[in-house]
Amino acid sequence: MPETTTTGSPRPGTGPISVILADDAVLLREGLRSLLEEEGLEVLASVGDGDALQRAVAEHRPNLAIVDVRMPPTHTDEGLVAALAIKRARPEVGVLVLSQYVVREYATELLGADIPGVGYLLKDRITEIDAFLDAVQRVAAGGTVIDPAVLRGLLATPEQQRRIQRLTPRELEVLEAMSAGMSNRGIAEQLHLSLSSVEKACSAIFDKLDLVGDDRSSRRVMAVLRYHQGQEDPGPAR
């Protein structure tokens, strides 16, 4: 999964990552448990619905919750609603959402919130084991991981496309590198720019994309979302 977008840098931990799994498909849940435990992670609980997930998080206080979007009773968006509730109540707990499709309203809220440690992957990414485990590590450490297919499903409006077209060629280069999960320092090295030039470009990108607020991490994620939507359908040239 090399194209998966990541932002933020993992923070060093003091012990094994603790995880709670939430999926009503028992075989998938137990398969994930085996995979994670083989890699040295500690699975504290394994549950089958959103209410049980929230109770388990409150009881065990894990580093990470891995959550299926569709769970009982309606099998629509219970997992994503629970993930949002967890991030509001306990922002220090990383949440990695797994889905067979994109729930646009909640995914935008989850990925655009000014809180660390969120991820949204489609379930077929689990078979790319190394990349999946890297996503688990990053989200548990406070980073953000976004499936490219999720990016393409978000922010699909003509206004978002027009905002992308405001950027200069250099700003587009910086945003493209940002979308590949690079830090400002990494962007500077790749594009042979000074760090201050990259920081100025990032500020210009945030301004031109109308990304207001004080949290740079949140604005960085939203900038990446808008970039990928522009790549999906750039609209008519000006």
C-alpha positions as CSV (number, residue, x, y, z in Angstrom):
1,M,0.0,0.0,0.0
2,P,2.8,2.5,-0.8
3,E,0.3,5.1,-2.2
4,T,-1.5,5.4,1.1
5,T,-1.3,8.9,2.5
6,T,0.2,9.4,5.9
7,T,0.7,12.5,7.9
8,G,2.3,13.0,11.3
9,S,5.3,11.1,12.7
10,P,5.1,8.1,15.0
11,R,5.9,8.8,18.7
12,P,8.1,6.4,20.5
13,G,6.2,4.1,22.8
14,T,7.1,2.7,26.2
15,G,5.7,-0.8,25.6
16,P,3.7,-2.9,23.2
17,I,0.8,-1.2,21.4
18,S,-2.5,-2.1,23.1
19,V,-5.5,-2.6,20.8
20,I,-9.2,-3.2,20.9
21,L,-10.8,-4.9,17.8
22,A,-14.4,-4.2,16.8
23,D,-16.0,-6.1,14.0
24,D,-19.1,-8.3,13.9
25,A,-17.4,-10.8,11.5
26,V,-15.8,-13.2,14.0
27,L,-13.5,-14.8,11.5
28,L,-12.0,-11.4,10.4
29,R,-11.8,-10.2,14.0
30,E,-9.9,-13.3,15.1
31,G,-7.7,-13.2,12.0
32,L,-6.7,-9.6,12.9
33,R,-6.1,-10.7,16.5
34,S,-3.7,-13.4,15.4
35,L,-1.9,-11.1,13.0
36,L,-1.5,-8.3,15.6
37,E,-0.4,-10.7,18.4
38,E,2.1,-12.3,16.1
39,E,3.7,-8.9,15.6
40,G,3.9,-8.3,19.4
41,L,0.8,-6.1,19.8
42,E,-1.5,-6.6,22.8
43,V,-5.1,-7.2,22.0
44,L,-7.1,-6.2,25.1
45,A,-10.6,-7.0,23.8
46,S,-12.4,-8.2,20.8
47,V,-16.1,-7.0,20.4
48,G,-18.9,-7.1,17.9
49,D,-20.8,-3.8,18.1
50,G,-20.3,-0.1,18.7
51,D,-21.7,0.0,22.2
52,A,-19.4,-2.8,23.3
53,L,-16.5,-1.0,21.7
54,Q,-17.1,2.2,23.6
55,R,-17.4,0.3,26.9
56,A,-14.2,-1.6,26.2
57,V,-12.3,1.5,25.4
58,A,-13.5,3.2,28.6
59,E,-12.5,0.1,30.6
60,H,-9.1,-0.8,29.0
61,R,-7.9,2.6,27.7
62,P,-6.0,1.1,24.7
63,N,-3.5,2.9,22.4
64,L,-5.7,2.0,19.4
65,A,-9.2,0.9,18.4
66,I,-9.5,-0.9,15.0
67,V,-13.2,-0.5,14.0
68,D,-15.4,-1.8,11.3
69,V,-17.8,0.7,9.9
70,R,-20.8,-1.7,9.6
71,M,-21.9,-3.3,12.9
72,P,-25.1,-4.2,14.6
73,P,-27.9,-3.3,15.0
74,T,-28.5,-1.7,11.6
75,H,-25.2,-2.6,9.9
76,T,-24.8,0.9,8.4
77,D,-22.5,3.3,10.2
78,E,-22.5,2.2,13.8
79,G,-18.7,1.6,13.9
80,L,-17.9,5.1,12.5
81,V,-20.3,6.8,14.9
82,A,-18.6,4.9,17.7
83,A,-15.2,5.9,16.4
84,L,-16.2,9.6,16.4
85,A,-17.5,9.3,20.0
86,I,-14.3,7.7,21.1
87,K,-12.2,10.5,19.6
88,R,-14.3,13.1,21.2
89,A,-14.2,11.5,24.6
90,R,-10.6,10.2,24.5
91,P,-8.6,11.9,21.8
92,E,-5.4,10.1,22.9
93,V,-6.8,6.8,21.7
94,G,-6.0,6.2,18.0
95,V,-8.8,5.0,15.8
96,L,-8.3,3.1,12.6
97,V,-11.5,2.6,10.7
98,L,-11.9,-0.3,8.2
99,S,-14.6,-0.2,5.6
100,Q,-15.8,-1.8,2.4
101,Y,-17.0,1.6,1.2
102,V,-16.8,5.3,2.1
103,V,-19.4,7.0,4.4
104,R,-18.7,10.5,3.2
105,E,-20.3,12.6,6.0
106,Y,-18.7,10.8,8.9
107,A,-15.4,10.2,7.2
108,T,-14.9,13.9,6.5
109,E,-15.7,14.7,10.1
110,L,-13.3,12.0,11.4
111,L,-10.4,12.9,9.1
112,G,-10.9,16.7,9.4
113,A,-11.1,16.9,13.1
114,D,-8.3,18.7,15.0
115,I,-7.3,15.5,16.8
116,P,-4.4,13.1,16.3
117,G,-4.4,9.4,15.6
118,V,-7.0,8.6,12.9
119,G,-7.0,6.3,9.9
120,Y,-9.5,5.2,7.3
121,L,-8.7,2.1,5.2
122,L,-10.7,-0.1,2.9
123,K,-10.7,-3.7,4.1
124,D,-8.9,-5.0,1.1
125,R,-5.8,-3.2,2.3
126,I,-5.5,-5.7,5.2
127,T,-4.1,-8.3,2.7
128,E,-1.1,-5.9,2.2
129,I,0.2,-7.0,5.6
130,D,3.4,-4.9,5.9
131,A,1.6,-1.7,4.9
132,F,-1.4,-2.5,7.1
133,L,0.9,-3.0,10.1
134,D,2.6,0.2,9.3
135,A,-0.7,2.0,9.3
136,V,-1.5,0.5,12.7
137,Q,1.8,1.7,14.1
138,R,1.3,5.2,12.7
139,V,-2.2,5.7,13.9
140,A,-1.4,4.4,17.4
141,A,1.5,6.8,17.5
142,G,-0.7,9.8,16.7
143,G,-0.3,10.0,12.9
144,T,-3.0,10.0,10.2
145,V,-3.4,7.3,7.5
146,I,-5.9,7.7,4.6
147,D,-6.7,5.2,1.9
148,P,-6.5,6.7,-1.6
149,A,-9.9,5.4,-2.4
150,V,-11.3,7.2,0.6
151,L,-9.6,10.4,-0.5
152,R,-11.3,10.2,-3.9
153,G,-14.7,9.7,-2.3
154,L,-14.5,12.9,-0.2
155,L,-15.0,16.6,-1.0
156,A,-16.2,16.1,-4.5
157,T,-17.5,19.5,-5.3
158,P,-16.7,22.0,-8.1
159,E,-15.7,24.6,-5.4
160,Q,-13.0,22.3,-4.1
161,Q,-11.7,21.8,-7.6
162,R,-11.6,25.6,-8.2
163,R,-9.6,26.0,-5.0
164,I,-6.9,23.6,-6.2
165,Q,-6.6,25.6,-9.4
166,R,-5.6,28.7,-7.3
167,L,-2.2,27.1,-6.5
168,T,1.0,27.9,-8.3
169,P,3.1,25.1,-9.9
170,R,5.5,25.2,-6.9
171,E,2.7,25.0,-4.4
172,L,1.2,22.1,-6.3
173,E,4.6,20.3,-6.1
174,V,4.6,20.9,-2.3
175,L,1.1,19.7,-1.9
176,E,1.8,16.6,-4.0
177,A,4.7,15.8,-1.8
178,M,2.6,16.5,1.3
179,S,0.0,14.0,-0.1
180,A,2.6,11.3,-0.2
181,G,3.0,11.7,3.6
182,M,6.2,13.7,3.6
183,S,7.2,16.0,6.4
184,N,8.2,19.6,5.6
185,R,11.8,18.6,6.0
186,G,11.4,15.7,3.6
187,I,9.6,18.0,1.1
188,A,12.5,20.5,1.3
189,E,15.0,17.8,0.6
190,Q,13.1,16.3,-2.3
191,L,12.4,19.7,-4.0
192,H,15.8,21.2,-3.1
193,L,14.2,24.0,-1.2
194,S,14.9,25.6,2.2
195,L,12.7,24.6,5.1
196,S,11.4,28.2,5.4
197,S,10.4,28.1,1.7
198,V,8.4,25.0,2.3
199,E,6.7,26.4,5.4
200,K,5.8,29.5,3.4
201,A,4.4,27.4,0.6
202,C,2.3,25.4,3.1
203,S,0.9,28.6,4.6
204,A,0.0,29.8,1.1
205,I,-1.7,26.4,0.3
206,F,-3.7,26.6,3.5
207,D,-4.8,30.1,2.7
208,K,-5.7,29.4,-0.9
209,L,-7.7,26.3,0.0
210,D,-9.5,28.3,2.7
211,L,-8.4,26.1,5.4
212,V,-8.8,28.2,8.5
213,G,-7.9,27.5,12.1
214,D,-4.9,27.1,14.3
215,D,-4.2,23.3,14.0
216,R,-1.7,22.7,11.2
217,S,-2.1,19.0,11.4
218,S,-5.8,19.2,10.7
219,R,-5.3,21.7,7.9
220,R,-2.6,19.4,6.4
221,V,-5.0,16.5,6.2
222,M,-7.7,18.6,4.6
223,A,-5.3,20.0,2.1
224,V,-4.3,16.5,1.1
225,L,-8.0,15.5,0.8
226,R,-8.6,18.5,-1.5
227,Y,-5.6,17.7,-3.6
228,H,-6.6,14.2,-4.3
229,Q,-10.1,15.3,-5.2
230,G,-8.6,17.7,-7.6
231,Q,-6.6,14.9,-9.2
232,E,-9.7,12.8,-9.5
233,D,-11.6,15.5,-11.5
234,P,-9.6,18.7,-12.1
235,G,-12.4,20.4,-14.0
236,P,-12.1,22.7,-17.0
237,A,-8.8,24.5,-17.4
238,R,-8.8,28.3,-16.9
